[in-house]
Amino acid sequence: MLKRVAILQSNYIPWKGYFDIIHDVDEFVFHDDLQYTKQDWRNRNRIKTSAGVRWLTIPVGDDEKRRICDVELPRSAWASEHLQSLEDAYGNAPYFETYRPLLDTIYRTRWTNLSDLNQHIVRTIANLLGAHATFRDSRELDLRGRKQERVLEILRQVGAGAYVSGPSARNYLDPARFAAEGIDLVWKDYDGYPEYPQLYPPFVHEVTILDLLFHTGPDAPRYIWGWRTERP
C-alpha cells in the first residue's frame, strides 16, 4: 500500500479539519522551519462565546524575519488569560471537565517556544481522537529547495507514495510534477461536516477543535471523519 503523507505548519489549537488530514495519513510532517507569518493560524485560533466568535491570540510580535520554530513565547499572562476565556466560554459544555487535564498541560506548563507548544497540542489531541499517524519534524530532514520543490524533497525523503494536501495548495502545486515523481496527489475536501450540539447558536464550524471536544467528548471523531462511513 502507498504510504500517505501530509505536510503542514503547526497551528495553535487547530480546527477539526487539521485533524481530519492527520487521520487520513500514515505520516504527518510538521513544516515549521518556514518563515513565520503574522495574522495567521500559527499563534491564534477562534472560540465560540456567548458574545459570538472571538480570537485567542498568543502575543508573539510581528517580526516575520524568523522561522516558526524560532518564535519565542513571551513571559506574560497570555496562558492564564486563554485558560480563563475557555472556562468562561465552555465551562457549561458537557465535556469541559473531561478535558481539564488537557488544558492543564497546555496552559499550566511553562512553554518557551511556539512550535513546541503547537506540536504538543496537535500530537496530544490526535492521540485523544484515535488518529494513528506517526509524526515527524521537517528539521530532521536535509532540505534545500523552496515551495513546491521543498514539498517534493520532503516526500522523497520520507518515502511517500501519496501526498494529502489542503485545497488551498491548488494555487501553487503542479499535479504533473507529482505524477512525474510517482506520487499520488490527493486533495482534501472539508465539505459536509455535520453540525453538533453547540452552545450559543448559530452554529460555526471554523473554530478550534476544543469546541468539538467540549461539546461531544468521545463522540468527536464521528463529527470529523466517522460520519463519512455511517450508513443512512
Residue pairs with C-beta under 8 A, 6 or more apart in sequence:
1 161
2 160
2 161
2 162
2 184
3 26
3 27
3 158
3 159
3 160
3 161
3 162
4 24
4 25
4 26
4 27
4 160
4 161
4 162
4 163
4 164
4 186
5 25
5 26
5 27
5 28
5 29
5 154
5 155
5 158
5 160
5 162
5 163
5 164
6 21
6 22
6 24
6 25
6 27
6 28
6 29
6 133
6 163
6 164
6 165
7 28
7 29
7 31
7 138
7 151
7 154
7 155
7 163
7 165
8 18
8 21
8 28
8 29
8 30
8 31
8 166
9 30
9 31
9 32
9 34
9 41
9 42
9 68
10 30
10 32
10 42
10 68
10 114
10 115
10 118
10 119
10 122
11 18
11 41
11 42
11 45
11 118
11 122
12 41
12 42
12 43
12 44
12 45
12 56
12 58
12 114
12 117
12 118
12 121
13 45
13 56
13 106
13 121
13 208
13 209
13 210
14 41
14 45
14 121
14 122
14 208
14 209
15 45
15 205
15 206
15 207
15 208
15 209
16 193
16 205
16 209
16 212
16 223
16 224
17 166
17 188
17 190
17 193
18 122
18 209
19 122
19 125
19 126
19 129
19 131
19 209
19 224
20 188
20 190
20 224
20 225
21 28
21 164
21 166
21 188
22 28
22 122
22 126
22 131
22 133
23 126
23 129
23 131
23 133
23 221
23 224
23 225
24 164
24 186
24 188
24 225
25 133
25 164
26 133
26 134
27 133
27 134
27 135
27 136
27 158
27 160
28 126
28 133
28 134
28 135
28 136
29 135
29 136
29 137
29 138
29 154
29 158
30 115
30 119
30 122
30 135
30 136
30 137
30 138
31 138
31 154
32 67
32 68
32 69
32 115
32 118
32 119
32 137
32 138
32 139
33 67
33 68
33 69
33 138
33 139
33 143
34 67
34 68
35 64
35 65
35 66
35 67
35 68
36 42
36 60
36 63
36 64
36 66
36 67
36 68
36 70
36 71
37 64
38 62
38 64
42 68
42 71
42 114
42 118
43 57
43 58
43 60
43 71
43 114
44 55
44 56
44 57
44 58
45 55
45 56
45 207
45 208
46 53
46 54
46 55
46 56
46 206
46 207
46 208
47 53
47 54
47 56
47 85
47 86
47 89
47 90
47 207
47 208
47 210
47 211
48 89
48 198
48 199
48 200
48 204
48 207
48 211
49 85
49 88
49 89
49 200
50 89
50 199
50 200
52 200
53 204
53 207
54 85
56 82
56 85
56 86
56 208
58 73
58 74
58 78
58 82
58 114
59 74
59 76
59 78
60 71
60 72
60 73
60 74
60 114
68 114
68 115
69 113
69 115
69 139
71 113
71 114
71 115
72 112
72 113
72 114
73 111
73 112
73 113
73 114
73 117
79 106
79 107
79 108
79 111
80 107
82 107
83 103
83 107
83 108
86 103
86 210
87 96
89 199
90 96
90 199
90 210
90 211
90 214
92 199
93 199
93 214
93 215
94 214
94 215
94 216
94 217
95 213
95 214
95 215
95 216
95 217
96 214
98 217
99 210
99 213
99 214
102 124
102 125
102 128
102 213
105 120
105 124
106 117
106 120
106 121
111 117
111 120
119 135
119 137
122 135
123 135
125 209
125 213
126 133
126 135
128 213
129 220
129 221
129 224
130 221
136 158
138 154
141 153
141 154
141 157
141 158
142 157
143 150
143 153
143 154
143 157
144 153
145 152
145 153
147 172
148 172
148 173
148 174
148 177
151 163
151 173
152 177
152 178
152 181
152 183
154 160
155 163
155 181
155 183
156 181
160 183
161 182
161 183
161 184
162 183
162 184
162 185
162 186
163 178
163 183
163 184
163 185
163 186
164 186
164 188
165 173
165 185
165 186
165 187
165 188
166 187
166 188
166 190
167 187
167 188
167 189
167 190
170 187
173 185
175 185
178 184
178 185
179 185
192 227
192 228
193 205
193 223
193 224
193 227
194 223
194 227
195 203
195 205
196 212
196 215
196 216
196 223
197 215
197 216
198 204
198 211
198 215
199 215
209 220
212 220
212 223
212 224
213 220
216 222
216 223
222 230
